[in-house]
C-alpha cells in the first residue's frame, strides 16, 4: 500500500511539470499553472482543516488552514 501512495503522490506532480514546460511555449499556460496550483493548495488546506476539527489539534492549525484557503 505504501508503494501505491508513493506512485499516486508522484503522479500528482505531473500536471505541475507539464504546465511549467508548456508555459515556455504559450503564456496562457502560466495562468493555468497558477490556477491549478491554487486549486491544489486550497484542497490541501481543506484536508488540514478537516483534520484539525476531528483530531482536536491546536487552534493554530485550524487558523492556518483557514487562512491558507482564503489566500488561495
C-alpha positions, -999 to 999 in steps of 0.1 A, spaced: 0 0 0 29 24 7 41 19 -29 7 29 -42 7 61 -21 42 70 -35 31 64 -71 0 84 -67 19 112 -49 44 115 -77 17 112 -103 1 143 -88 33 163 -97 29 155 -134 5 184 -141 28 209 -124 57 198 -146 36 197 -178 21 231 -173 55 246 -163 71 232 -195 42 243 -217 43 278 -202 75 283 -223 55 278 -254 25 299 -246 19 324 -218 -17 311 -212 -2 280 -196 12 302 -168 -23 312 -159 -34 276 -159 -4 266 -138 -13 293 -112 -50 284 -111 -42 247 -108 -17 254 -80 -43 275 -61 -68 247 -65 -44 221 -51 -33 244 -23 -69 250 -13 -77 213 -14 -47 205 9 -58 233 32 -92 218 34 -77 185 43 -57 202 71 -89 220 83 -109 187 84 -81 170 102 -78 198 128 -115 196 135 -116 159 140 -84 154 159 -87 182 184 -54 197 172 -43 231 185 -62 261 172 -32 275 153 -36 246 129 -72 255 124 -64 292 118 -35 283 95 -57 261 73 -85 287 71 -60 314 61 -45 292 35 -79 285 20 -87 322 19 -53 331 4 -57 307 -24 
